[in-house]
Every structure is written in C-alpha cells, then in structure tokens.
Amino acid sequence: MKRIGKREIFESVRVTLLILALMCSAPLIQPVYAGTIEPILSSAVGIPVAPMLFSFTPDLKPPIMQSDLWMPVPNWLAGTWQARSQIVLYSYNYREGRNVIDEPLKVAITRSSTIGVQKDSNGQIWHYTGAPYIRTIRTPNYIEHQQINRLSLLASSAASVTVRTLSSVTHTDIASNELIDEFIEQTDTTYEPLSEQMLKATFLVQDFDTQGKPRNVSKSVCTENRVKPYEQIDQDDRGNLRELFNTFDQLNRFFSR
C-alpha cells in the first residue's frame, strides 16, 4: 500500500477533533475501550474512484446573533462516550483528483464526548446546540480555529440519529502567526446503537473553499463505548445551560398546549 504522510492522515481524520469540539464537556483522557471495530468493515463500501460531487451552497455570511437551540436526544445516545480508534473508509482530494488512501485506514485517536445536558419534566433529554462559538486545536505546525456556525438535527429515530455541522475553519502558522489556510466544512454524523453501552458513529466530511468549490470529502467510522450515563450539566464555557434550558422549556410547553 502507498505510504501516507502524517499531514494527509491528519486531514483525513480531522473530523474526529471537530466532533470532539462540538459535544465534549470534559478534557481529553485516555479511554477504556472494550469493543472491537473490525466487524464494521464487513458492511463498508469500497473506496470510490471519484466520489459524487455533493450539492452544497455554503452560507458564507457570519451569523448576526447567537441562537439558543436545543436538540432532543434519545436515551440510547445520552451519556459520555469514548473511542480510541477510527477507520477512514475513503478520503478524496478534489483539487488533485485522487484518493488520499488506497484502502481503509485504521488510525489511533483519543476522544471523549458528552451528549445530552438537560432533561425536561417528561424525561426527554436535550443537548444544547447554541452557535456561533469557537474551538481551537493545536497541531505541531499550525493552530486550527473552528467557528461553529450551525449544528442541526437532520434525522432521529429509534435506529439512528444524524446531525449536521457547518463550520468556518482557519489554520494559522505557529512560527509566523500568519494565516495559511481557510475553508468551510460540513460534517454529517450518524449515530447508530450497537448495544446498550456501544454505538457506531459514521462521519461524512466535506470541505469547500470560501467560494464553495469542493476541496476534500472523506468518510470515517468508529465504535464508541458509553463510560458514563446521562448526567445533568448546568454550566459550560458557553454559559448557564440550566437558565437557557428553563427559558426554552417554558416556551416549548407554552406552544405545545
């Protein structure tokens, strides 16, 4: 198999860091991993010669004001999850017209994510999706700033949940502090329960330049283990979640009458 550079591998699995930034309320830790990821490959589709060009028109205008939004979370998805490996099924570079990898690539990762922060009087769990907000990732050569512009629920059922994230991403050189790259990233994440304590997460990531021209598309998959059940979280770096939820819950109950 063709040797893949460290930078290309990082670009292929950078969605791992993005999802962590979106839903993590705890610091990175070394996870306890009891599952196995190999059975997932039995249903994986072969690497395409050139993935279809996804229809996408990014909204390049920054949000005018913060939106306080809440996403319902099924009980099987609520809690704290950890993963330590991920399989990149394919990664295609549109600018160079080639596949970045020749076959599925298993990559070591460290991710801890918490999904669901408040519960209403009916027992429904909710996750806060307020945007915009910024997360930062430091790599050996550059600093990545992710402005999360939108986090929306695409589909939810007893068998799966799909969430879409739209972000503006910039890379700043550590040595010179100069901007070296910027792009728009759309990520569709699908969660599927495998057991009471394990789920499958599939990531479809599409990167576009600031004019909407496609740069890269990749698909990755991993299994995650639930290490903690749902726990109420009243505060994080975005503010007082309990207060925000009480306002939302009161309005929700009023309009549900």
C-alpha positions in Angstrom: 0.0 0.0 0.0 1.1 3.5 -0.8 2.7 5.3 2.2 0.6 8.2 3.5 2.1 11.3 5.1 1.3 12.4 8.6 -0.4 15.6 7.3 -2.6 13.6 5.0 -3.6 11.3 7.7 -4.5 14.2 10.0 -6.6 15.8 7.3 -8.4 12.5 6.8 -9.4 12.2 10.4 -9.7 15.8 11.5 -13.4 15.3 11.8 -12.6 13.4 15.0 -11.3 16.6 16.5 -14.3 18.6 15.2 -16.9 16.3 16.8 -14.9 16.4 20.0 -15.1 20.2 20.0 -18.8 20.1 19.4 -20.0 17.8 22.0 -17.2 17.4 24.6 -17.7 18.9 28.0 -14.7 17.0 29.6 -10.9 17.2 28.9 -9.2 14.6 26.7 -8.4 11.4 28.6 -7.1 8.0 27.7 -10.3 6.0 27.1 -11.1 2.5 28.3 -12.0 0.6 25.1 -13.8 -2.7 25.4 -15.2 -3.1 21.9 -13.8 -4.1 18.5 -14.1 -2.1 15.3 -13.3 -4.8 12.7 -16.9 -6.1 12.2 -17.9 -2.6 10.9 -15.7 -3.2 7.8 -17.9 -6.1 6.7 -20.5 -3.5 5.6 -18.1 -0.9 4.3 -18.4 0.2 0.6 -15.2 0.0 -1.5 -13.2 3.2 -2.0 -14.7 5.2 -4.9 -12.6 6.3 -7.9 -14.1 9.7 -7.5 -16.9 10.4 -5.0 -20.0 12.1 -6.3 -19.9 15.9 -6.1 -22.2 16.7 -3.2 -24.7 19.6 -3.8 -23.8 22.3 -1.3 -24.1 26.1 -1.2 -22.4 27.3 1.9 -23.8 30.3 3.7 -20.6 32.4 4.0 -22.2 35.2 5.9 -21.5 35.2 9.7 -24.5 34.7 12.0 -25.9 38.1 13.1 -26.8 36.9 16.6 -26.4 33.8 18.8 -29.2 31.2 18.6 -30.1 29.3 21.7 -31.2 25.9 20.3 -31.9 22.6 21.8 -31.8 19.1 20.2 -33.8 16.2 21.6 -31.5 13.2 22.4 -32.8 9.6 22.6 -31.9 7.7 25.8 -29.6 5.3 23.9 -27.5 8.2 22.7 -27.3 10.2 26.0 -24.2 10.0 28.2 -20.4 10.2 27.9 -18.8 8.2 25.1 -15.1 7.3 24.4 -13.3 5.9 21.4 -9.6 5.2 20.8 -9.5 4.1 17.1 -11.2 5.1 13.9 -11.3 3.7 10.4 -11.1 6.1 7.4 -13.1 4.4 4.7 -12.0 6.9 2.0 -10.6 10.4 1.6 -10.7 12.1 -1.8 -8.8 15.3 -2.8 -10.8 17.1 -5.5 -8.1 19.7 -6.2 -5.6 16.9 -7.1 -8.2 14.5 -8.4 -7.0 11.5 -6.4 -7.8 9.3 -3.4 -5.7 10.1 -0.4 -5.7 6.5 0.8 -5.8 3.3 -1.2 -7.7 1.1 1.3 -9.5 1.7 4.6 -7.0 3.0 7.2 -7.2 2.4 10.9 -6.0 5.4 12.9 -5.5 5.7 16.7 -7.5 8.5 18.2 -8.5 9.8 21.7 -12.0 11.2 22.0 -14.3 11.8 24.9 -17.7 13.3 24.1 -20.8 14.1 26.2 -24.2 14.1 24.6 -27.2 15.5 26.4 -27.1 18.1 29.2 -30.6 18.8 30.4 -33.9 16.8 31.0 -37.4 18.1 30.9 -40.3 17.1 33.2 -41.4 14.4 30.8 -38.0 12.7 30.9 -36.8 13.9 27.5 -33.1 14.6 27.3 -31.8 17.6 25.4 -28.5 18.7 24.0 -27.5 22.4 23.7 -26.6 23.5 20.1 -26.2 27.2 20.6 -24.0 28.9 18.0 -21.8 30.5 16.9 -18.8 29.6 19.1 -15.1 28.9 18.5 -13.0 25.9 19.4 -9.2 25.7 18.9 -6.9 22.8 18.1 -3.2 22.9 18.2 -1.1 20.8 15.8 2.7 20.6 15.6 2.8 23.2 12.7 -0.4 25.2 12.9 -3.3 26.3 15.1 -6.8 25.5 13.9 -9.7 27.7 14.8 -13.2 26.3 14.2 -16.1 28.7 14.3 -19.1 26.5 14.7 -21.9 28.4 12.8 -24.6 25.8 12.8 -25.4 22.5 14.5 -28.7 20.9 13.3 -30.6 17.7 13.7 -31.2 16.1 10.3 -33.0 12.8 11.3 -33.8 11.0 14.5 -35.4 7.6 15.1 -35.1 4.5 17.3 -32.4 3.2 15.0 -30.2 6.3 14.2 -29.6 10.0 14.7 -27.9 12.2 12.1 -26.5 15.7 13.0 -25.1 18.2 10.5 -22.4 20.8 11.5 -21.4 23.8 9.4 -18.1 25.4 10.4 -15.6 28.1 9.2 -12.1 26.8 9.7 -8.8 28.7 9.6 -5.2 27.5 10.0 -2.6 29.9 11.4 1.2 29.1 11.2 2.6 28.7 14.7 6.0 30.2 13.8 4.9 33.2 11.8 1.4 33.7 13.1 0.2 34.1 9.5 -3.0 32.7 8.1 -2.1 29.8 5.9 -5.5 28.2 5.1 -9.2 28.8 5.4 -12.2 26.8 4.3 -15.8 25.8 5.0 -16.5 22.4 6.5 -19.8 20.5 6.5 -20.0 17.3 8.6 -22.8 14.8 8.8 -22.5 12.5 11.8 -24.8 9.4 12.1 -25.0 7.6 15.4 -26.4 4.0 15.5 -26.8 1.9 18.7 -25.0 -1.4 18.6 -25.8 -2.4 22.2 -26.8 -0.6 25.4 -23.2 0.5 26.0 -21.9 0.8 22.5 -22.7 2.7 19.3 -21.4 3.2 15.8 -20.5 6.7 14.6 -20.2 7.4 10.9 -18.7 10.8 9.7 -19.1 12.2 6.2 -17.0 15.4 5.9 -17.0 17.8 3.0 -14.5 20.7 2.8 -15.1 23.6 0.5 -13.1 26.8 -0.2 -14.6 30.1 0.7 -16.2 30.3 -2.8 -18.0 27.0 -2.3 -15.7 24.9 -4.6 -15.1 21.4 -3.2 -11.7 20.5 -1.8 -12.0 17.2 0.0 -14.5 14.6 1.0 -14.0 11.8 3.5 -15.9 9.1 5.3 -14.9 7.6 8.6 -16.4 5.2 11.1 -15.7 4.1 14.6 -17.3 2.4 17.6 -17.8 4.3 20.9 -18.3 2.9 24.4 -20.5 4.6 27.0 -18.4 5.2 30.1 -20.9 7.3 32.0 -24.7 7.5 31.9 -26.5 10.8 31.3 -25.7 13.5 33.9 -27.2 16.9 34.1 -24.8 19.7 33.1 -25.8 23.2 34.2 -22.7 25.2 33.1 -20.1 25.1 30.4 -17.9 27.7 28.6 -21.0 28.8 26.6 -22.8 30.0 29.7 -25.6 28.9 32.2 -27.2 25.9 30.4 -29.8 25.5 33.2 -31.0 29.0 32.8 -31.1 28.7 29.0 -32.9 25.5 29.1 -35.5 26.7 31.6 -36.4 29.5 29.2 -36.6 27.1 26.2 -38.6 24.6 28.2 -41.2 27.2 29.3 -41.7 28.4 25.8 -41.8 24.8 24.5 -44.6 23.9 27.0 -46.5 27.1 26.3 -46.6 26.5 22.5 -47.4 22.8 23.0 -50.7 23.5 24.8 
